[in-house]
Amino acid sequence: MTIKKHAIGFSLVEMSIVLVIIGILAFFSVKFVSNIGRQALNEQFKNDLQRADQAIIGFIYANNRLPCPDINKNGFEECGIANITGNLPIKTLGIESSLQKKQGGQIRYGVFRKANANLAIDNDLAQLKDRFEPLLPDSAASNQSNGLDLCLALKTASLTAPDNMQLNIGSSSINVAYAIADSGALDANNDSVLFDGSNGSGVKFEKPNKPHINNYDDNVLAIGFNELSGRLNCAKVLAETNGGARASFAAYDMWRISTVYKDFRDFNVDYLQTQVDVADAAWKIAIVTEIMAAAGVALAIGLAIADPSKVAGIIAAAVAAVAFADATYALAQSIIGYNDSKDALAAGKVQQTEAIASLAKALAFKDLKLAFVKALDQRGFIR
C-alpha cells in the first residue's frame, strides 16, 4: 500500500500574506520609532526654551532689564529702539544650544518695548531708566536705576491697552513681556523656513499652547507682564519700598511736631523767666513799700506824741498801721509769687529739656527712616 506524502513549506499565497504582514508591521514600527524620536527631539527643544528662559531671568537680575534681540544673528543683543524681535542673543546671555546649531535653526526672541518720554509710563522693558522714585518728605530724593524701575514698567504695561505693533501672541494680539520660539525639528508647513505660523517674522508669536499638527511643530514660551512681575517679586519689593516711604513721611511729621513742641517749650521758658523777673520786681517793690509803711507808722506815732489833742495823731497812727499791715501782706504774697514763679520756671526748664531730648530722638528716627527707604530703593528687587 502506497502512502502519499504532502509537500512541506509555504505556498506562494501564504508567503505573500506573511510578507504583507511583515511590511505592515515594519511600516508601523518605523513610524512608531520615528514618532518617539521626534518626541524626544521635541522635548529637547522644550528644554532649550527652559534654558533660555532661565538665562533671561538671570540677565534681568544682573542688568535690571530684559535683553534686546539679536538682529545681526551673531549671538549678541542689539538695542536699537526699533528692535523688538529677532534671534535670542545666546552669546550675550552666555548660552548656546548645540542641538539648535546642529539643526541649522535659531531661537526667535521678542521683547515688549513701548517707550515714552514720560518715564512714569515708559514701558521699554529692554532699557534701564529711572522710572520709579519713592515719594520722600522735605524735598528729599532717591534717584536709583534698578529693578524697581523694571517693576514699575511691568505694572504700567499690564494696564495699557493691547497694541499689535508691540510684541504680542495669538490672534487676539495679547501683549507679553517677552516670548521665545523654537523652530522644531521640521519645516512643518513646507515654506522653506523652519519656523511655522507667525513665529518666523514680525512682532507676533503663536500661542504657547498651540498644538502640534501637520503644518506646525514649533514650541513657544511667552511670559506676561504680571507673570514676570510675580517671578521677580515686584509686588513685594514695590510695597516694601513704598511702605518705607510712607514710614519716612510719618517720621518726618513726628519730627515736625517735636520741633513745634520744643519751640513752644522754649517760648514757655522765656515767658516763665519773664514772670520770675516780674515777681522779683514785685517782691522788691513790696519790700520798699513795707519800709515806707514802717516809716509812716513811726512818723504817725511821732505826730501823735506831738499832738496835744492826741486825736489826729492817733488816727494817723492807725492809718499808718493799716498801711504797714497791707504792705507786710503784699510783701508776703510777692515772696510766695516769686517762689511759685521760680518753681514754674524750673518745671518749664525740665519740660524744655525733655522737649529737646524728644526732638533729638525724632530727628534721629526721621533720618533713620529716610536712610532705610533710600537703602530699599538702592537695593532694587534684590532683597
Secondary structure, DSSP 8 states (H G I E B T S, - for coil): --------S--HHHHHHHHHHHHHHHHHHHHHHHHHHHHHHHHHHHHHHHHHHHHHHHHHHHHSS----BSSSSSS----TT--EEE--HHHHT---HHHHHHT--EEEEE-EE--SSGGG-EETTS---------STT------SHHHHHHHHHHHHTS---TTSSEETTTTEE-SEEEEE--SS-TT-SS-SS-TTTTSSSEE--TT---BTTB--EEEEE-HHHHHHHTTHHHHHHHHHHHHHHHHHHHHHHHHHHHHHHHHHHHHHHHHHHHHHHHHHHHHHHHHHHHHHHHHHHHHHHHHH-SS-HHHHHHHHHHHHHHHHHHHHHHHHHHHHHHHHHHHHHHHHHHHHHHHHHHHHHHHHHHHHHHHHHHHHHTT--
